[in-house]
Amino acid sequence: MNPRLAGALALLLPLLGLGAVWVQTELQSRQGTEWDVPVQGYDPRDILRGHYVQFQYDWPGPKPDNGRAWTTLCLEGTPPELVRAVPVYADDPDAPLASCPYRVGGEGRAAESLGGRLYAPKDAALAMQDKLADPRLQGMIRVRLRPDGHLTPLSMTFRPRATLPVRP
């Protein structure tokens, strides 16, 4: 074999492999259903990582029992309209996972269903911070839920709250 051809193939094969992995990752990131989830909390800046809004999901429905280990949230509703999120516990032998088409978490992903980050330009992040702090507004995050239970935050919008939150 020609040494130049062998050298070119040696350079080309890793690039083809890297391209294939990139295409697979890109296709996987576009799969799933989109949901609108209420959020609370904020942190608009991180000097080392750029600008983002950090939030906690405010899942509607029964709140997870902190004394038990839950692994998955089962979303109910018609995407993107979320009606409620029901926690599924690891110690529940009758867990309704077979009848749950939209699962968040699982396979060590339960922590990501608690909160996340939405990266945004500085001005947009600061505006979101102000709106999240306004008790008259409810932040809504549009997320993409992949079939493996991974959530990807896509965008944030705001709606008027039906009632003002009660402060203790």
C-alpha positions in Angstrom: 0.0 0.0 0.0 1.2 3.5 -0.8 2.6 5.2 2.4 0.8 8.4 1.5 -2.5 6.7 1.1 -2.0 4.8 4.4 -1.2 8.1 6.2 -4.3 9.8 4.7 -6.5 6.9 5.9 -4.9 7.0 9.3 -6.0 10.6 9.6 -9.4 10.2 7.9 -10.7 7.2 10.0 -10.7 9.0 13.4 -12.4 12.0 11.8 -15.1 9.8 10.3 -15.6 8.2 13.7 -15.9 11.6 15.4 -18.3 12.8 12.8 -20.5 9.7 13.3 -20.6 10.2 17.1 -21.5 13.9 16.6 -24.4 13.0 14.2 -25.7 10.3 16.6 -25.6 12.8 19.5 -27.3 15.5 17.5 -30.1 13.1 16.4 -30.6 11.9 20.0 -30.8 15.4 21.3 -33.8 16.2 18.9 -35.8 13.2 20.1 -38.5 13.3 22.6 -41.6 15.3 23.7 -41.7 18.9 24.8 -43.4 20.0 28.1 -44.0 23.3 29.8 -43.0 22.9 33.5 -43.4 25.6 36.3 -40.1 26.7 37.8 -38.9 28.7 40.8 -35.6 30.1 42.0 -32.9 31.8 40.1 -29.2 32.5 39.8 -28.4 34.4 36.6 -24.6 34.4 36.4 -21.6 32.1 36.8 -18.4 33.8 35.8 -16.6 30.6 35.0 -19.4 29.1 32.9 -21.1 32.0 31.2 -24.6 33.3 31.9 -27.5 31.1 32.8 -30.7 31.1 34.8 -30.6 28.3 37.5 -34.0 27.1 38.5 -35.9 24.4 40.4 -38.8 22.6 38.8 -42.1 23.1 40.6 -43.7 19.9 39.5 -47.5 19.9 39.8 -49.0 17.1 41.7 -48.0 15.1 44.8 -44.6 16.1 46.2 -42.0 13.4 46.6 -41.8 11.9 50.1 -38.3 12.9 51.2 -38.1 9.8 53.5 -38.3 7.4 50.5 -36.0 7.0 47.5 -37.8 7.9 44.3 -36.3 7.1 40.9 -38.7 8.5 38.3 -41.4 11.0 37.8 -44.3 10.0 35.6 -45.7 13.0 33.6 -49.4 13.1 33.0 -51.1 15.3 30.4 -50.9 16.0 26.7 -47.6 17.6 25.7 -46.8 20.3 26.1 -49.6 20.8 28.8 -48.4 19.1 32.0 -51.2 18.2 34.4 -49.2 16.5 37.1 -46.0 14.6 37.8 -46.3 11.5 40.0 -43.2 10.2 41.8 -42.4 6.5 41.5 -40.5 5.1 44.4 -37.7 2.6 44.2 -39.1 0.4 47.0 -42.6 0.2 45.3 -43.1 -3.2 43.7 -46.3 -2.1 42.1 -44.7 1.0 40.4 -46.9 2.0 37.4 -43.9 2.3 35.0 -45.4 0.1 32.4 -48.3 2.5 32.0 -46.2 5.6 32.1 -45.3 6.8 28.6 -43.5 10.0 29.8 -40.8 9.2 32.4 -38.4 11.7 33.9 -35.3 10.3 35.6 -34.5 6.7 36.0 -31.0 5.2 35.6 -29.5 7.5 38.1 -31.2 10.6 36.6 -33.6 11.4 39.5 -31.5 14.4 40.7 -31.9 16.2 37.3 -35.6 16.3 37.7 -35.2 18.6 40.7 -33.6 21.5 38.8 -31.5 22.7 35.9 -29.9 25.6 34.1 -30.9 27.5 31.0 -28.1 29.3 29.3 -28.9 32.7 28.0 -27.2 36.0 27.0 -26.4 38.3 29.9 -29.2 40.8 29.2 -31.8 38.0 28.8 -30.6 36.2 32.0 -30.9 39.4 34.0 -34.4 40.0 32.6 -35.4 36.5 33.5 -33.9 37.0 37.0 -36.2 40.0 37.5 -39.3 38.2 36.3 -38.6 35.1 38.4 -38.4 37.3 41.5 -41.8 38.9 40.7 -44.4 37.1 42.8 -47.1 38.1 40.2 -45.4 36.0 37.5 -44.9 32.2 37.1 -41.8 31.1 35.3 -42.4 28.3 32.8 -39.6 26.3 31.3 -40.1 24.4 28.0 -38.1 21.2 28.3 -37.6 18.3 25.9 -38.0 14.9 27.5 -36.0 12.2 25.7 -37.2 8.6 25.7 -34.4 7.7 28.2 -35.8 10.2 30.8 -33.2 13.0 30.2 -34.6 16.6 30.4 -33.1 19.4 28.2 -34.2 22.9 29.0 -35.1 24.8 25.8 -36.6 28.2 26.7 -38.3 30.1 29.5 -41.6 32.1 29.4 -43.7 33.8 32.0 -47.4 33.8 32.8 -49.4 35.8 35.3 -50.0 33.7 38.5 -53.6 32.8 39.1 -53.2 33.7 42.8 -50.4 35.3 44.7 -48.2 32.8 46.7 -48.8 32.9 50.5 -45.7 33.9 52.4 -45.3 32.3 55.9 
